[in-house]
Each structure stands twice: as C-alpha cells, then as structure tokens.
C-alpha cells in the first residue's frame, strides 16, 4: 500500500528531523558524549503540522485534478467534457482511480502521524495533539467516503512497523472517527499553547479548532442518516451542543497567493494547466455542465456570473476589461454530459468542434483564480446540515432560518475571492435578499429536504468542493443527475458511487484488499459504501 512506501519526506528529514546520532556503547557517559549538541534530538512539530495541512489541502494532479476534478466534478455534472478520460462523468475505469488513496496515506498523513506520536501524553502539548487528531479524522474520512473499507487503526504505517495494514470496515471506522473527534475536542484547553503561526488555517486558535471539530462531527453524524438514524441523531446533537461554526468568520480555509506557483490554489492551477489553457481559445477540455447550469437558471441564481464565463473572460490580460460582459447570465451556455466529439451531434444537431467556443467555462478570475482560497469546511455547509437536522426534529432551531442562513452565508463568502467586487460579478446584498425571498422552505418534509440539498449542491461550486457534493448526493440523492450510458462505461449508465482501489495496493497489500472486497462487495464503481444504503 500506501504504507509500504511510507518514508519521511525530504522536507521532514532536512528541515525537521535532523536526529541526533546514537552510538551503541557499554558506557552510558560515552554514549552521551557522542550526542551532537547542535543537532535536533526531537522532531520540530510546528513545521511538520504546517506541511501536513498544505499536503492534505492538495498536492496537485494526483488528488486535486484526478480526483476532485476528473472524477467528482464529472460525477456531479458540474462540468462536462467531450473527452473520455474525464472518467467520472462517463464511468470509465482508469488506473488513476486509486491515486487519491495512495496520496492520502503516503503524503497527507506522513508528517501528521509524527506530530501525533511526538505530542501523545505530553500535558503541555495537549492542544497540538488534539488538533492533529482532528486533522487526521478530516484526512481519513474522505478516503473511507471514496473507497469504503480502508486502513484506519493501522493507518500510521511504517513508523510503527506496519507495512501491510489491515483494512477496517467502514461500519467500524465511522464510530471510531466520531469517538476520536469527541476525545480530541474534550482534551482541548484554550488556556494552553497551540501551534500559533504554524497553523495556517486558524493561527492556533483553540476555539476555532473546536468549532471546526464539532462541524466535522456534524458532517460525519449526518452521513449516517440512511444506515443508522439513531446513531446519526446522537452525534448530530452532540456536535450542535458542542458548538459548531457560527459565521463565515469560522470558515476553515487555506489562503493562496498568485505570486509563486508553489502557493497557488491547486484546483485553479490544474484547471488552467490542463482544462482551460489560454492557447486553446475556448476549445479547451472542460465546459460547464448542463445539469448544473439548468438548475442555476431555473432558480435565477445571482452566482452565475461569479461561477462561469465565456472563454474570453478567462484570458488573464483581459479579465479586468471584459469580465462584466463575458459573465452575463443570459450569455452562459452549458454542455450536456456523456458525449464525445463523435456522439455530441446526436444531442446538438449540426455540431462542429468550433461550437465549443460558445459554451461557458469555470471562471478563472474568481472561483478558479490562482489566489482563491481553498475552503476546507464552510459555515454554509453547517447551516444546510442544521436545516436538515431541524427538519428531522433533531435540533430546536427553525429549519427555514438555518436554510436561509446557509444560502446567505454562501453568497456572502464570495467576498473571500479575487474580483468579487467587479460589476456584474459581485453578488449584491439586494440580489441575496431577492433570492431569499423567492426561496423559502415549502411543502412536505421530503420536498423541503429536496430544496435544502438542491441549494447545497448549488452552493458547493463556490468552493470547488466537488468531493463533498458527491458524498452528500450519495446520501440524499439530490440533485437528480442525468443518466449517462456512454459506450465505454463500466456502470451501465449509473453514476459512480465509489472509487476503486489502486492497482498498486492490490499488488502490495493483496490480502487486505481481498478481505475488504469480501466484506463490502466487488471492487467496482457501482458498489456502495456502507453508509450509502439504498
């Protein structure tokens, strides 16, 4: 797996783990004399934690492009393409299906597990230990959501000498994650030190991390609504009582700057590099998906200009001049999903490849800007989930109030992005008020649930969080996706419900993979993970 290739990164070795050299000798004093007084004898946990955050937010092609964009955005029909290697959209099996799995265990967790080990049991470092454990749950919940059964108890790999970790059942992983969150949150002490500036999300704020931890607990608790409603209710109520995010000031985000390629937003970088290169002049690989734009237009959504543009608006040198015209809502046009250059004419008669220029692209001046923040978990999502909880009778608040707070928070969070004040692109207070007046919860509980999660879907494009939109869709079935029965697909026209284990994992950790398959079913796109119950 994964953990067979667990090695300390060059960063960790050179920067943080310049360990003292211990010589075996009979004489204790002689051993002490041979310790270099100028070298580090313990890892420096602060830069290790910083590195873990940055890696987990994204390492580039292997996790952001191949998983968040090529799989999740296509599955959720946010984007459309005529290429068949955008495999999520068309349900095509590809060797890159295991890239996310490999990247999490070999990169995202690498330094983090050292931080947890080095802070364990130290009363002066209880906050650092708790925050690292919360971050571990965040990293691993996405892996189990994508693949189902995965290593959790033995996820730390080689530092503990485990080279072929056993897979835990997802039915066991979820209770463990929720319990680990509760334990970590209960040990936090705002009077004690934290990571400080090394924490590039919350600058070491213990109250902010507690709000993040309880908000993550809310997400995980709500994930169980189909498979175990009683357990779901228990953890949802614990999360709300503990104190979830209260405003956009609590959003968990990583800031980016455009001056240096190493600090760019990875989703924006990958979209610009492969999907929307300027040289293609509108003939790039990715266009906006019709399912998504149809819903935006049906709702008269003011986010349309913020989300998308005609191709001219994605030329960096001209953005300031023509962004207002190329983003006009009535000019936007989306491509239907599930076609290639040969079959698209069956959906759009008279098709010629040059017509691609007439179709909208993700807006690289705003949501897909190199300096756009990466939103890790939003206050908007918290309010959508609280609206559902209130609808279920699991919290005392009003579902309508939480629903409208969620929409408002999402639209107002546009101000976190570049060019958010440009004419026509800006989402004004008046537009938000008008939208909310037209969007109140009405009808049966099922109809209101549909309304909540339709808005959840529309909102998550703001954060390019296709992965969480996919997880929420699997749980709720909202929105209704268009059937795609592409000739080469492996799903029979059904949307992808999980990713397949990596080819490398099947070779190096075969016994664990086989046990997982025996437990949860065939290693196919159509096999549902435990919480994705029909």
LOGU-223110 format. One record per residue (C-alpha): residue number from 1; y, x, z. Coordinates in steps of 0.1 Angstrom, whole numbers, plus 5000, padded with zeros to 4 digits. Layout:
(NUM (Y X Z))
...
This chain:
(1 (5000 5000 5000))
(2 (5031 5005 5006))
(3 (5024 5023 5038))
(4 (5002 5049 5021))
(5 (5034 5061 5006))
(6 (5053 5059 5039))
(7 (5073 5092 5040))
(8 (5106 5099 5057))
(9 (5133 5098 5031))
(10 (5152 5129 5022))
(11 (5182 5112 5038))
(12 (5164 5108 5070))
(13 (5149 5142 5070))
(14 (5181 5161 5061))
(15 (5206 5141 5079))
(16 (5189 5126 5109))
(17 (5155 5142 5116))
(18 (5161 5179 5118))
(19 (5135 5181 5145))
(20 (5130 5210 5168))
(21 (5100 5232 5161))
(22 (5074 5231 5189))
(23 (5051 5261 5191))
(24 (5017 5258 5208))
(25 (5015 5282 5236))
(26 (4999 5285 5270))
(27 (5031 5294 5287))
(28 (5055 5265 5293))
(29 (5085 5287 5296))
(30 (5077 5305 5264))
(31 (5075 5271 5246))
(32 (5109 5261 5260))
(33 (5123 5294 5248))
(34 (5113 5286 5213))
(35 (5132 5254 5210))
(36 (5163 5259 5188))
(37 (5192 5247 5210))
(38 (5213 5240 5178))
(39 (5188 5216 5162))
(40 (5183 5178 5169))
(41 (5153 5170 5190))
(42 (5156 5133 5186))
(43 (5165 5111 5156))
(44 (5201 5100 5153))
(45 (5195 5063 5153))
(46 (5230 5053 5141))
(47 (5228 5067 5105))
(48 (5192 5055 5103))
(49 (5203 5020 5110))
(50 (5231 5022 5085))
(51 (5207 5034 5059))
(52 (5182 5006 5067))
(53 (5209 4979 5063))
(54 (5220 4993 5029))
(55 (5185 4997 5017))
(56 (5175 4962 5028))
(57 (5205 4946 5011))
(58 (5193 4962 4979))
(59 (5180 4994 4963))
(60 (5187 4983 4927))
(61 (5163 4975 4899))
(62 (5131 4972 4919))
(63 (5142 4945 4943))
(64 (5175 4931 4931))
(65 (5170 4930 4893))
(66 (5133 4924 4890))
(67 (5130 4900 4920))
(68 (5163 4883 4927))
(69 (5175 4881 4890))
(70 (5144 4882 4867))
(71 (5122 4861 4890))
(72 (5142 4840 4914))
(73 (5172 4831 4892))
(74 (5150 4822 4863))
(75 (5126 4801 4885))
(76 (5156 4782 4899))
(77 (5171 4778 4864))
(78 (5204 4792 4874))
(79 (5202 4815 4844))
(80 (5185 4811 4811))
(81 (5174 4837 4785))
(82 (5156 4839 4752))
(83 (5137 4869 4763))
(84 (5101 4866 4776))
(85 (5104 4894 4801))
(86 (5126 4873 4823))
(87 (5092 4863 4837))
(88 (5102 4840 4865))
(89 (5117 4815 4841))
(90 (5087 4813 4818))
(91 (5059 4820 4844))
(92 (5047 4852 4827))
(93 (5025 4876 4846))
(94 (5042 4910 4848))
(95 (5033 4943 4866))
(96 (5067 4941 4883))
(97 (5056 4911 4904))
(98 (5047 4935 4933))
(99 (5079 4956 4932))
(100 (5096 4937 4960))
(101 (5065 4940 4982))
(102 (5064 4978 4976))
(103 (5101 4983 4980))
(104 (5103 4965 5014))
(105 (5075 4985 5030))
(106 (5084 5019 5015))
(107 (5122 5017 5016))
(108 (5137 4988 5035))
(109 (5117 4993 5067))
(110 (5114 5031 5066))
(111 (5143 5042 5088))
(112 (5143 5009 5107))
(113 (5109 5014 5123))
(114 (5121 5048 5136))
(115 (5151 5031 5152))
(116 (5129 5006 5169))
(117 (5105 5032 5181))
(118 (5132 5055 5194))
(119 (5150 5027 5213))
(120 (5120 5010 5228))
(121 (5121 5008 5266))
(122 (5155 5025 5269))
(123 (5177 5003 5291))
(124 (5208 5020 5276))
(125 (5198 5011 5241))
(126 (5186 4975 5246))
(127 (5212 4961 5221))
(128 (5203 4987 5194))
(129 (5166 4979 5199))
(130 (5173 4941 5198))
(131 (5194 4943 5167))
(132 (5169 4965 5149))
(133 (5142 4940 5157))
(134 (5163 4911 5144))
(135 (5168 4930 5112))
(136 (5131 4937 5109))
(137 (5124 4900 5110))
(138 (5150 4894 5083))
(139 (5134 4921 5061))
(140 (5099 4908 5066))
(141 (5105 4871 5064))
(142 (5115 4875 5027))
(143 (5082 4893 5020))
(144 (5060 4867 5035))
(145 (5080 4839 5019))
(146 (5074 4856 4985))
(147 (5038 4866 4988))
(148 (5023 4847 5018))
(149 (4999 4868 5039))
(150 (5014 4903 5043))
(151 (5013 4931 5069))
(152 (5034 4922 5100))
(153 (5018 4936 5131))
(154 (5009 4968 5113))
(155 (5040 4969 5090))
(156 (5052 5001 5105))
(157 (5026 5021 5086))
(158 (5022 5059 5088))
(159 (5044 5067 5118))
(160 (5016 5051 5138))
(161 (4989 5065 5116))
(162 (4981 5032 5098))
(163 (4976 5039 5061))
(164 (4959 5007 5051))
(165 (4975 4980 5072))
(166 (4957 4947 5077))
(167 (4974 4915 5064))
(168 (4984 4888 5089))
(169 (4981 4852 5080))
(170 (5014 4835 5073))
(171 (5004 4808 5098))
(172 (5005 4836 5124))
(173 (5034 4856 5110))
(174 (5059 4827 5114))
(175 (5052 4821 5151))
(176 (5054 4859 5157))
(177 (5087 4862 5138))
(178 (5102 4834 5158))
(179 (5090 4848 5191))
(180 (5102 4882 5182))
(181 (5136 4868 5175))
(182 (5137 4850 5208))
(183 (5127 4881 5227))
(184 (5152 4903 5210))
(185 (5180 4877 5215))
(186 (5172 4873 5252))
(187 (5174 4911 5258))
(188 (5209 4915 5243))
(189 (5238 4923 5267))
(190 (5274 4921 5255))
(191 (5284 4944 5283))
(192 (5264 4973 5269))
(193 (5270 4995 5239))
(194 (5257 4988 5204))
(195 (5257 5005 5170))
(196 (5295 5004 5166))
(197 (5308 5016 5133))
(198 (5272 5024 5121))
(199 (5266 4987 5119))
(200 (5282 4979 5085))
(201 (5276 4942 5089))
(202 (5292 4933 5123))
(203 (5306 4966 5135))
(204 (5283 4965 5166))
(205 (5294 4930 5178))
(206 (5267 4917 5200))
(207 (5280 4881 5199))
(208 (5280 4882 5161))
(209 (5244 4895 5160))
(210 (5233 4868 5184))
(211 (5248 4842 5161))
(212 (5230 4858 5132))
(213 (5197 4859 5150))
(214 (5199 4823 5160))
(215 (5210 4813 5125))
(216 (5179 4832 5111))
(217 (5158 4813 5137))
(218 (5172 4781 5124))
(219 (5163 4791 5088))
(220 (5127 4800 5098))
(221 (5123 4770 5120))
(222 (5134 4747 5092))
(223 (5109 4764 5069))
(224 (5081 4747 5088))
(225 (5091 4711 5083))
(226 (5062 4703 5060))
(227 (5035 4723 5076))
(228 (5043 4718 5113))
(229 (5072 4694 5121))
(230 (5067 4696 5158))
(231 (5069 4734 5158))
(232 (5098 4732 5134))
(233 (5118 4709 5157))
(234 (5111 4731 5187))
(235 (5126 4762 5171))
(236 (5154 4744 5153))
(237 (5166 4730 5186))
(238 (5162 4764 5203))
(239 (5183 4780 5176))
(240 (5211 4754 5178))
(241 (5212 4756 5216))
(242 (5213 4794 5215))
(243 (5244 4795 5193))
(244 (5243 4796 5155))
(245 (5272 4806 5133))
(246 (5304 4786 5138))
(247 (5326 4795 5109))
(248 (5329 4817 5079))
(249 (5341 4845 5102))
(250 (5304 4847 5113))
(251 (5290 4853 5078))
(252 (5266 4883 5076))
(253 (5279 4903 5047))
(254 (5279 4939 5034))
(255 (5312 4949 5017))
(256 (5313 4968 4985))
(257 (5339 4988 4966))
(258 (5341 4994 4929))
(259 (5353 5030 4931))
(260 (5319 5045 4934))
(261 (5287 5034 4917))
(262 (5267 5040 4949))
(263 (5288 5014 4967))
(264 (5287 4986 4940))
(265 (5272 4952 4946))
(266 (5236 4957 4933))
(267 (5233 4922 4917))
(268 (5265 4927 4898))
(269 (5255 4962 4888))
(270 (5221 4951 4875))
(271 (5236 4921 4857))
(272 (5262 4942 4840))
(273 (5238 4970 4832))
(274 (5211 4950 4815))
(275 (5220 4914 4812))
(276 (5257 4914 4803))
(277 (5267 4948 4788))
(278 (5301 4945 4772))
(279 (5289 4961 4740))
(280 (5268 4930 4733))
(281 (5299 4909 4730))
(282 (5283 4876 4741))
(283 (5249 4884 4727))
(284 (5235 4896 4760))
(285 (5203 4887 4776))
(286 (5214 4862 4802))
(287 (5233 4829 4799))
(288 (5239 4801 4824))
(289 (5210 4777 4828))
(290 (5214 4741 4816))
(291 (5198 4726 4848))
(292 (5224 4743 4869))
(293 (5255 4735 4847))
(294 (5244 4699 4842))
(295 (5244 4694 4880))
(296 (5278 4711 4884))
(297 (5294 4690 4857))
(298 (5278 4658 4869))
(299 (5294 4665 4903))
(300 (5328 4675 4888))
(301 (5324 4707 4907))
(302 (5355 4729 4911))
(303 (5333 4760 4914))
(304 (5325 4760 4877))
(305 (5354 4784 4867))
(306 (5345 4807 4896))
(307 (5309 4808 4887))
(308 (5310 4814 4849))
(309 (5330 4823 4819))
(310 (5327 4827 4782))
(311 (5318 4862 4772))
(312 (5354 4874 4765))
(313 (5362 4869 4802))
(314 (5336 4895 4811))
(315 (5354 4923 4793))
(316 (5369 4943 4822))
(317 (5400 4953 4804))
(318 (5409 4917 4796))
(319 (5399 4898 4827))
(320 (5434 4896 4841))
(321 (5448 4883 4808))
(322 (5423 4857 4796))
(323 (5402 4848 4827))
(324 (5420 4815 4831))
(325 (5411 4803 4796))
(326 (5376 4816 4793))
(327 (5366 4800 4826))
(328 (5379 4765 4818))
(329 (5353 4740 4830))
(330 (5354 4719 4798))
(331 (5346 4750 4777))
(332 (5314 4760 4795))
(333 (5281 4756 4778))
(334 (5246 4764 4791))
(335 (5213 4773 4775))
(336 (5181 4753 4781))
(337 (5153 4773 4799))
(338 (5120 4782 4785))
(339 (5127 4792 4749))
(340 (5127 4824 4729))
(341 (5145 4833 4696))
(342 (5118 4816 4676))
(343 (5114 4784 4696))
(344 (5150 4777 4706))
(345 (5156 4759 4673))
(346 (5133 4731 4685))
(347 (5158 4724 4712))
(348 (5190 4733 4693))
(349 (5186 4725 4656))
(350 (5202 4750 4632))
(351 (5201 4777 4658))
(352 (5213 4812 4648))
(353 (5214 4841 4672))
(354 (5252 4843 4668))
(355 (5255 4810 4686))
(356 (5247 4828 4719))
(357 (5284 4837 4720))
(358 (5292 4801 4726))
(359 (5272 4800 4758))
(360 (5285 4808 4793))
(361 (5277 4839 4813))
(362 (5279 4847 4851))
(363 (5315 4856 4859))
(364 (5316 4894 4864))
(365 (5352 4891 4876))
(366 (5343 4870 4907))
(367 (5308 4864 4920))
(368 (5292 4892 4899))
(369 (5320 4917 4905))
(370 (5311 4953 4915))
(371 (5331 4949 4946))
(372 (5319 4914 4955))
(373 (5303 4913 4990))
(374 (5266 4908 4994))
(375 (5261 4877 5015))
(376 (5231 4881 5037))
(377 (5232 4848 5055))
(378 (5261 4823 5053))
(379 (5277 4798 5076))
(380 (5275 4773 5048))
(381 (5237 4775 5049))
(382 (5237 4770 5086))
(383 (5257 4738 5083))
(384 (5234 4725 5055))
(385 (5204 4730 5077))
(386 (5221 4714 5106))
(387 (5229 4684 5084))
(388 (5192 4681 5078))
(389 (5184 4686 5115))
(390 (5208 4658 5124))
(391 (5193 4636 5097))
(392 (5159 4642 5113))
(393 (5173 4634 5148))
(394 (5167 4670 5159))
(395 (5203 4676 5170))
(396 (5231 4654 5184))
(397 (5257 4662 5157))
(398 (5265 4640 5128))
(399 (5247 4647 5095))
(400 (5277 4638 5074))
(401 (5300 4661 5094))
(402 (5277 4691 5090))
(403 (5272 4683 5053))
(404 (5309 4683 5046))
(405 (5314 4714 5067))
(406 (5288 4732 5047))
(407 (5304 4723 5013))
(408 (5339 4732 5026))
(409 (5327 4765 5041))
(410 (5310 4775 5008))
(411 (5340 4767 4987))
(412 (5364 4784 5011))
(413 (5342 4815 5012))
(414 (5353 4821 4976))
(415 (5383 4839 4990))
(416 (5359 4868 5000))
(417 (5356 4876 4963))
(418 (5378 4895 4939))
(419 (5401 4875 4916))
(420 (5397 4844 4938))
(421 (5434 4835 4936))
(422 (5436 4837 4898))
(423 (5449 4805 4882))
(424 (5422 4780 4872))
(425 (5396 4801 4890))
(426 (5410 4796 4925))
(427 (5393 4767 4944))
(428 (5423 4750 4960))
(429 (5424 4730 4992))
(430 (5433 4699 4972))
(431 (5402 4704 4950))
(432 (5380 4708 4981))
(433 (5394 4676 4997))
(434 (5389 4657 4964))
(435 (5353 4669 4961))
(436 (5345 4660 4997))
(437 (5360 4625 4993))
(438 (5336 4620 4964))
(439 (5306 4634 4983))
(440 (5296 4615 5013))
(441 (5260 4610 5025))
(442 (5248 4576 5014))
(443 (5215 4557 5010))
(444 (5181 4562 5026))
(445 (5171 4593 5046))
(446 (5153 4606 5015))
(447 (5184 4600 4993))
(448 (5206 4618 5018))
(449 (5181 4647 5020))
(450 (5183 4649 4982))
(451 (5221 4651 4984))
(452 (5221 4678 5011))
(453 (5198 4701 4992))
(454 (5214 4695 4958))
(455 (5246 4708 4974))
(456 (5226 4737 4990))
(457 (5214 4746 4955))
(458 (5249 4745 4940))
(459 (5264 4765 4969))
(460 (5239 4793 4969))
(461 (5250 4805 4935))
(462 (5282 4816 4952))
(463 (5262 4843 4970))
(464 (5238 4850 4941))
(465 (5212 4842 4967))
(466 (5185 4830 4942))
(467 (5158 4841 4966))
(468 (5167 4818 4994))
(469 (5174 4789 4969))
(470 (5139 4794 4956))
(471 (5124 4793 4992))
(472 (5145 4762 5000))
(473 (5134 4745 4968))
(474 (5097 4751 4976))
(475 (5102 4734 5009))
(476 (5123 4705 4997))
(477 (5116 4700 4960))
(478 (5153 4698 4954))
(479 (5166 4700 4927))
(480 (5142 4687 4902))
(481 (5135 4716 4878))
(482 (5128 4711 4841))
(483 (5092 4716 4831))
(484 (5087 4749 4811))
(485 (5054 4752 4793))
(486 (5061 4784 4774))
(487 (5032 4795 4753))
(488 (5025 4827 4772))
(489 (5029 4813 4807))
(490 (5003 4816 4835))
(491 (5013 4784 4854))
(492 (5006 4756 4829))
(493 (5043 4747 4828))
(494 (5047 4745 4866))
(495 (5074 4766 4884))
(496 (5064 4799 4901))
(497 (5055 4792 4938))
(498 (5048 4828 4949))
(499 (5047 4863 4936))
(500 (5015 4882 4931))
(501 (5006 4914 4950))
(502 (5013 4947 4934))
(503 (4987 4964 4912))
(504 (4991 4995 4933))
(505 (4984 4975 4965))
(506 (4952 4960 4950))
(507 (4940 4995 4943))
(508 (4951 5014 4975))
(509 (4946 4986 5001))
(510 (4919 4965 4984))
(511 (4901 4953 5014))
(512 (4933 4938 5030))
(513 (4943 4922 4997))
(514 (4909 4906 4993))
(515 (4910 4893 5028))
(516 (4944 4877 5021))
(517 (4931 4861 4989))
(518 (4901 4848 5008))
(519 (4924 4832 5033))
(520 (4952 4818 5012))
(521 (4937 4814 4978))
(522 (4938 4832 4944))
(523 (4965 4858 4938))
(524 (4983 4836 4913))
(525 (5019 4823 4908))
(526 (5007 4788 4915))
(527 (4990 4794 4948))
(528 (5012 4780 4976))
(529 (5021 4800 5007))
(530 (5012 4784 5040))
(531 (5045 4766 5047))
(532 (5048 4754 5011))
(533 (5025 4724 5018))
(534 (5022 4697 4991))
